[in-house]
Amino acid sequence: MSIELPPGTGPLTGTALAQLSCTVAGARLTEAPHTDTASTRVTVTVPGAWHSEGSSETCPSATGAG
């Protein structure tokens, strides 16, 4: 899955990137309830500036903590 943020968006903290990954995984689960979100890979990009990759593997719902 990928998220494209608007130009001019600065680098995000690790917490912000993790939140985006978990939100995307949660949305994917809502859209496709039988999908395994524990392995959802997420790429966050600001075109021409930066990109980062994350995973839903550390989300509280994926680890059973939430």
Backbone as a ProteinNet text record, in pm:
[ID]
protein_1_A
[PRIMARY]
MSIELPPGTGPLTGTALAQLSCTVAGARLTEAPHTDTASTRVTVTVPGAWHSEGSSETCPSATGAG
[TERTIARY]
85.8	0	90.6	39.7	120.1	34	101.8	39.2	126.3	66	140.1	94.2	188.4	158.7	186.6	126.9	144.3	288.3	329.4	461.5	479.8	600.9	629.8	614.9	559.6	547.2	686.3	720	851.2	857.2	977	990.7	904.1	850.5	764.9	844.8	799.3	862.4	830.6	903.8	876.6	736.3	691.2	555.7	451.3	471.1	375.8	372.9	490.5	495	427.2	448.4	382.9	231.9	185.1	41.5	-19	49.9	0.2	-8.4	94.9	95	-20.8	-42.5	-151.1	-288.3	-300.6	-427.4	-458.7	-358.1	-377.6	-416.1	-347.8	-380	-522.6	-563.8	-700.4	-803.1	-774.5	-865.8	-873.2	-760	-758.6	-844	-836.6	-916.2	-1065.6	-1101.5	-1241.3	-1292.8	-1209.1	-1247.4	-1246.9	-1155.1	-1140.3	-1119.6	-1228	-1217.8	-1136.2	-1122.9	-1049.8	-902.2	-857.8	-719.4	-632.7	-516	-420.7	-343.4	-376.4	-308.7	-178	-146.5	-22.7	99.9	85.6	200.4	181.6	97.4	76.2	198.9	256.4	370.4	316.9	370.3	322.9	442.5	429.8	529.6	465.7	531.3	485.9	581.9	526.3	608.8	564.4	662.9	640.9	718	646.6	712.8	827	941.1	1056.9	1129	1083	1144.6	1195.6	1107	1148.2	1045.1	1086.9	994.3	1043.1	950.4	981	893.3	942.8	864.4	838.8	721.5	683.3	602.3	559.5	483.3	382.3	274.7	173.9	212.1	327	367.7	379.5	403.3	418.4	292.3	183.2	58.1	4.8	-54.2	-109.5	-205.5	-292.6	-387.2	-317.3	-203	-128.1	-54	-17.8	56.8	-33.3	-162.2	-256.5	-260.7	-193.9	-189	-300.6	-375.2	-470.1	-608.1
-115.2	0	121.7	230.6	351.8	473	570.4	697.3	805.6	897.3	1010.5	1136.4	1201	1323.2	1444.4	1558.2	1675.4	1727.6	1787.2	1848.2	1948	1953	2044.2	1979.9	1858.6	1789.3	1748.3	1785.1	1751.5	1606.3	1559	1422	1400.4	1281.4	1248.3	1173.7	1183.2	1107.4	959.3	876.3	732.9	701.7	774.8	754.3	788.1	898	937.8	835.7	786.4	685.1	556	517.5	397.2	414.9	534.5	560.7	550.6	604.8	593.7	447	369.9	227.4	154.9	182.2	114.8	159.1	286.1	336.4	273.5	264	201.1	54.3	-16	-156.7	-171.5	-81.3	-85.2	-58.3	38.4	68.1	-50.1	-113	-230.3	-342	-359.7	-462	-430.9	-302.7	-262.2	-291.6	-264.7	-286.2	-434.3	-510.2	-652.8	-730.4	-760.9	-821.6	-950.9	-1022.8	-1149.3	-1132.6	-1006.9	-978.5	-984.5	-1041.2	-1046.8	-915.7	-827.2	-697.7	-707.1	-821.6	-834	-815.4	-828	-814.5	-702.6	-605.3	-494.9	-404.3	-387.4	-296.8	-164	-55.6	77.4	164	232.2	329.2	467.2	557.8	696.1	780.7	859.8	936.5	1082.1	1170.9	1308.9	1321.4	1330.7	1330.1	1431.7	1384.3	1469.6	1508.4	1457.1	1498.3	1379.2	1292.7	1180.7	1069.1	951.3	839.3	754.7	681.8	593.6	470.3	359.6	236.9	190.1	134.4	81.6	-44.7	-98.1	-221.6	-218.9	-291.6	-301.3	-404.7	-467.8	-573.9	-525.8	-397.9	-346.9	-280.4	-285.1	-225.6	-300.8	-228.3	-298.6	-410.1	-390.4	-495.6	-616.7	-594.1	-704.4	-786.3	-721.3	-792.8	-841.9	-807.1	-850.3	-757.8	-642.2	-551.8	-448.8	-440.6	-330.8	-374.8
0	0	0	-52.7	-52.5	-20.5	38.5	73.7	13	-59	-114.4	-42	25.4	98.9	9.7	41.7	-42.9	-42.9	-154.4	-160.8	-45.4	6.5	116.8	253.7	258.8	386.2	432.8	553.9	608.9	652.8	685.6	735.1	859.5	871.6	984.9	1090.7	1213.8	1321.5	1305.4	1372.3	1370.4	1418.7	1519.3	1571.3	1466.1	1394.5	1289.7	1177	1136.8	1031.2	1076.3	1200.5	1253.3	1255.9	1293.4	1296.8	1157.3	1057.9	919.7	877.4	907.2	870.8	937.3	1064	1135.9	1085.5	1051.5	998.3	863.4	777.2	646.6	663.7	753.7	778	829.8	918.3	970.1	862	775.1	663.9	568.7	544.6	455.8	515.1	645.5	712.3	701.1	709.9	696.3	555.9	455.3	315.9	276.8	334.4	301.1	431.6	504.2	636.7	643.4	534	537.7	502.6	488.9	454.9	580.1	567.7	677.7	682.6	777.8	787.3	863.8	922.4	999.2	911.3	781.8	693.3	590.2	620.1	527.8	526.4	409.9	391	339.9	393.9	358.1	318.2	205.7	162.6	169.2	240.7	252.2	169.2	77.3	-15.5	-22.7	-27.6	-68.6	-199.4	-312.4	-443.2	-452.1	-498.3	-516.9	-389.7	-273.6	-147.6	-66.8	-24.1	58.9	52.9	98	115	232.1	288	398.9	387.3	437.4	434.5	576.3	595.2	724.5	707.2	818.8	817.6	931.1	912.9	1017.3	1123.6	1106.2	1198.4	1343.5	1365.3	1501.5	1554.4	1479.6	1526	1646.7	1742.6	1859.8	1825.4	1725.2	1689.5	1628.3	1564.3	1503.3	1607.4	1719.4	1823.3	1935.3	1928	2030.7	2151.6	2145.2	2259.8	2257.5	2150	2142.1	2125.6
[MASK]
++++++++++++++++++++++++++++++++++++++++++++++++++++++++++++++++++

